[in-house]
């Protein structure tokens, strides 16, 4: 299954959990863009490597989720984002594999961070 389809299904799974103390969203960072569009978005603050899903918990606690298929790998900018997250002590998880594995990993993350 393609990564974007896994993400759609994982977002649907998150919605089904009816989590009232959490906000989650995606920053549309992928895709092919013209030089002009890239420059504009960069000027507006868009950063390469931004994780696929951002979870915001009560008290402003942020968690990053990067999704990868079983054969997918992190880009250079995604690796850098991950390293900076670690330096800033911002929880950042790489969910890799099929949908069922991602759901299990997500449930573990939610049980760790959801109050």
BAFI-3210 file (N, C-alpha, C; in Angstrom, 3 decimals, decimal comma, padded with zeros to 6 digits):
// residues 115
n [1|2|3|4|5|6|7|8|9|10|11|12|13|14|15|16|17|18|19|20|21|22|23|24|25|26|27|28|29|30|31|32|33|34|35|36|37|38|39|40|41|42|43|44|45|46|47|48|49|50|51|52|53|54|55|56|57|58|59|60|61|62|63|64|65|66|67|68|69|70|71|72|73|74|75|76|77|78|79|80|81|82|83|84|85|86|87|88|89|90|91|92|93|94|95|96|97|98|99|100|101|102|103|104|105|106|107|108|109|110|111|112|113|114|115]
n.u [000,849|000,514|002,257|000,723|-001,857|-001,757|-001,465|-003,930|-005,672|-004,684|-005,212|-007,989|-008,376|-007,421|-009,391|-011,613|-011,226|-012,152|-010,801|-010,760|-008,977|-006,929|-005,296|-004,775|-002,893|-001,905|000,849|000,954|003,493|004,699|005,119|005,349|006,611|006,765|009,695|009,104|006,834|008,042|009,875|008,114|006,620|008,697|009,496|007,287|007,667|007,581|009,135|011,483|011,223|009,392|007,393|004,877|002,472|001,259|000,821|-000,975|-001,082|-002,804|-001,774|000,095|001,901|003,768|003,944|005,653|004,958|006,274|005,581|006,246|006,353|006,848|009,130|010,066|012,206|013,859|014,228|017,005|016,391|014,318|015,657|017,322|015,388|014,422|016,755|017,107|014,732|015,219|017,386|016,045|014,399|011,835|009,268|009,471|008,432|008,957|006,852|006,644|005,865|003,059|-000,483|-001,746|000,421|001,222|-001,042|-000,931|001,528|000,873|-001,149|000,405|001,973|-000,017|-000,941|001,247|001,492|-001,048|-003,203]
n.v [-001,183|002,226|005,031|007,408|006,386|004,728|006,734|008,123|006,107|005,751|008,247|008,163|006,080|007,332|009,345|007,743|007,007|008,975|011,000|013,378|015,129|015,845|017,102|016,645|016,783|017,283|018,537|019,730|018,855|017,498|016,512|017,651|020,733|023,988|026,084|028,655|028,252|026,673|028,518|030,490|029,015|028,244|030,784|031,354|029,760|026,970|023,876|021,539|018,039|017,984|016,187|013,632|013,524|015,507|015,479|017,040|017,453|017,908|020,759|021,624|019,751|018,258|015,789|014,123|012,250|010,164|008,473|005,426|003,075|-000,509|-000,878|001,656|004,549|007,066|010,397|012,623|015,152|014,433|012,793|014,704|016,349|014,568|014,196|016,798|017,033|015,132|016,413|018,638|017,413|016,680|014,438|012,045|009,856|007,072|005,398|002,366|000,021|-002,183|-001,308|-002,441|-002,840|-000,189|000,873|-000,480|000,496|003,210|003,139|002,469|004,780|006,700|005,765|006,336|009,148|010,365|011,882]
n.w [000,000|-000,761|000,733|001,189|001,226|003,463|005,351|005,130|006,018|008,620|009,757|009,643|011,449|013,787|014,027|014,559|017,151|018,794|020,366|022,709|023,899|022,222|019,328|015,889|012,876|009,419|007,614|004,461|002,686|000,688|-002,789|-006,237|-007,154|-008,658|-009,151|-008,305|-006,630|-004,637|-003,561|-002,621|-000,667|001,039|001,899|003,398|005,543|005,362|005,871|004,677|005,160|007,201|009,488|008,765|010,293|012,920|016,313|018,862|022,233|025,382|027,227|025,451|024,526|022,033|019,476|016,940|013,990|011,623|008,693|007,067|004,424|004,447|002,919|002,635|003,144|005,133|003,955|003,354|004,459|006,183|007,984|009,157|010,371|012,260|013,836|014,854|016,288|018,285|019,571|020,546|022,264|021,492|021,131|018,592|016,264|014,120|012,152|010,734|008,209|007,697|007,764|010,062|011,821|012,131|013,416|015,874|016,834|016,967|018,920|021,169|021,342|021,841|024,336|025,862|025,765|025,968|028,210]
ca.u [000,000|001,288|002,346|-000,383|-003,045|-001,566|-001,727|-005,381|-006,278|-004,269|-005,987|-009,336|-008,285|-007,345|-010,718|-012,551|-010,947|-012,836|-009,895|-011,179|-007,882|-005,826|-005,503|-003,785|-002,989|-000,860|001,368|001,170|004,881|005,200|004,640|006,200|006,259|007,641|010,687|008,400|006,032|008,974|010,394|007,016|006,332|009,852|009,402|006,182|008,081|007,529|010,454|011,638|011,378|008,333|006,756|003,575|001,369|001,637|-000,157|-000,862|-001,757|-003,102|-000,591|001,021|002,842|003,758|004,561|005,752|004,866|006,683|005,092|006,996|005,976|007,850|010,361|010,407|013,313|013,832|015,040|018,027|015,738|013,559|016,653|017,740|014,277|014,438|017,909|016,832|013,683|015,885|018,164|015,085|013,617|010,461|009,036|009,385|008,354|008,893|005,958|007,032|005,272|001,697|-001,450|-001,964|001,589|001,165|-002,101|-000,398|002,540|000,161|-001,801|001,457|002,333|-001,129|-000,986|002,379|001,394|-002,417|-003,597]
ca.v [000,000|003,465|005,770|008,343|005,602|004,364|007,929|008,346|005,090|006,001|009,412|007,646|005,329|008,333|009,963|006,764|006,842|010,064|011,539|014,763|015,950|015,784|017,628|016,078|017,368|017,022|019,690|019,257|019,203|016,695|016,821|018,353|022,144|024,830|026,837|029,794|027,730|026,273|029,736|031,091|028,208|028,374|032,123|031,311|028,960|025,529|023,249|020,187|017,004|018,059|014,876|013,434|013,822|016,171|015,306|018,049|016,992|018,909|021,392|021,998|018,663|017,915|014,530|013,982|010,908|010,001|007,181|004,803|001,705|-001,495|-000,715|003,070|005,032|008,499|011,264|013,370|016,203|013,769|012,383|015,913|016,747|013,596|014,511|018,050|016,699|014,483|017,433|019,508|016,522|016,576|013,047|011,876|008,423|006,579|004,250|001,698|-001,292|-002,176|-000,543|-003,046|-002,527|001,243|001,074|-000,950|001,469|004,436|002,907|002,562|006,199|007,377|005,383|006,980|010,605|010,845|011,907]
ca.w [000,000|-000,837|001,993|001,374|001,585|004,873|006,153|005,134|006,883|010,001|010,196|009,866|012,703|014,868|014,152|015,123|018,575|019,500|021,379|022,929|024,432|021,266|017,977|014,981|011,542|008,431|006,886|003,080|002,392|-000,421|-004,126|-007,184|-007,222|-009,464|-008,373|-007,706|-005,518|-003,573|-002,950|-001,863|000,519|001,918|002,496|004,359|006,683|005,145|006,010|004,144|006,181|008,217|009,629|008,137|011,208|014,160|017,384|019,915|023,438|026,415|027,791|024,387|024,252|020,616|019,060|015,489|013,423|010,223|008,227|005,979|004,071|004,888|002,137|002,561|003,976|005,382|003,105|004,093|005,252|007,250|008,990|009,853|011,243|013,366|014,690|015,571|017,265|019,416|020,277|021,243|023,129|020,992|020,731|017,134|016,013|012,754|012,055|009,487|007,999|007,188|008,557|011,379|012,659|012,450|014,418|017,159|017,256|017,326|020,218|022,196|021,451|022,511|025,755|026,527|025,789|026,173|029,644]
c.u [000,894|001,206|001,157|-001,680|-002,960|-001,905|-003,225|-006,061|-005,906|-005,002|-007,428|-009,397|-008,228|-008,713|-011,701|-012,373|-011,600|-012,005|-010,195|-010,046|-006,672|-006,258|-004,412|-004,014|-001,775|-000,438|001,676|002,520|005,429|004,713|005,644|005,699|007,235|008,643|010,021|007,572|006,924|009,495|009,326|006,749|007,478|009,835|008,310|006,494|008,002|008,943|010,440|011,809|010,319|007,603|005,339|002,404|001,935|000,492|000,094|-001,722|-001,994|-001,799|000,449|002,067|002,681|004,487|004,529|005,657|005,286|006,274|005,931|006,434|007,100|009,177|010,825|011,578|013,224|014,712|016,072|017,378|014,895|014,490|017,099|016,654|014,252|015,573|017,670|015,739|014,297|016,674|017,255|014,212|012,118|010,245|008,765|009,472|008,305|008,015|006,202|006,371|003,884|000,764|-001,644|-000,799|001,568|000,100|-001,610|000,633|001,882|-000,536|-000,792|001,850|001,234|-001,163|000,154|002,152|000,013|-002,778|-005,074]
c.v [001,245|004,241|006,700|007,615|005,129|005,554|008,230|007,372|005,311|007,223|008,993|006,876|006,286|008,982|009,032|006,601|007,935|010,604|013,023|015,677|015,967|016,440|017,014|016,651|016,995|018,347|019,214|019,724|018,463|017,190|017,596|019,786|022,875|025,530|027,991|029,358|027,341|027,491|030,405|030,333|028,264|029,726|032,186|030,417|027,461|024,961|021,853|019,210|017,018|016,719|014,832|013,849|014,467|015,994|016,389|017,600|018,158|019,467|021,760|020,955|018,214|016,589|014,479|012,513|010,954|008,592|006,694|003,419|000,770|-001,328|000,737|003,439|006,547|009,238|011,971|014,432|015,608|013,291|013,579|016,390|015,856|013,907|015,785|017,828|016,061|015,494|018,362|018,737|016,528|015,139|012,942|010,382|008,141|005,331|003,615|000,331|-001,187|-001,450|-001,125|-002,767|-001,057|001,538|000,652|000,030|002,775|004,280|002,993|004,019|006,963|007,018|006,028|008,490|011,164|010,763|011,705]
c.w [000,000|000,472|002,217|001,741|003,034|005,769|006,241|006,088|008,359|010,571|010,487|011,187|013,894|015,109|014,837|016,636|019,421|020,654|021,568|023,379|023,499|019,949|017,108|013,593|010,708|007,805|005,464|002,543|001,179|-001,767|-004,962|-007,309|-008,132|-008,551|-007,634|-006,490|-004,346|-002,825|-002,093|-000,570|001,519|002,634|003,555|005,556|006,512|005,158|005,409|005,300|007,261|008,287|009,050|009,018|012,468|015,139|018,424|021,093|024,391|026,994|026,741|024,055|022,801|020,383|017,534|015,095|011,968|009,809|007,049|005,709|004,531|004,158|002,051|003,461|004,103|004,377|003,990|004,989|006,383|008,368|009,814|010,808|012,482|014,347|015,501|016,611|018,501|020,240|021,087|022,230|022,779|020,551|019,227|016,846|014,516|012,785|010,703|009,394|007,410|008,157|009,954|012,326|013,070|013,504|015,804|017,703|017,704|018,679|021,366|022,426|022,193|023,997|026,534|026,725|026,112|027,656|029,800]
res [x|x|x|x|x|x|x|x|x|x|x|x|x|x|x|x|x|x|x|x|x|x|x|x|x|x|x|x|x|x|x|x|x|x|x|x|x|x|x|x|x|x|x|x|x|x|x|x|x|x|x|x|x|x|x|x|x|x|x|x|x|x|x|x|x|x|x|x|x|x|x|x|x|x|x|x|x|x|x|x|x|x|x|x|x|x|x|x|x|x|x|x|x|x|x|x|x|x|x|x|x|x|x|x|x|x|x|x|x|x|x|x|x|x|x]
***
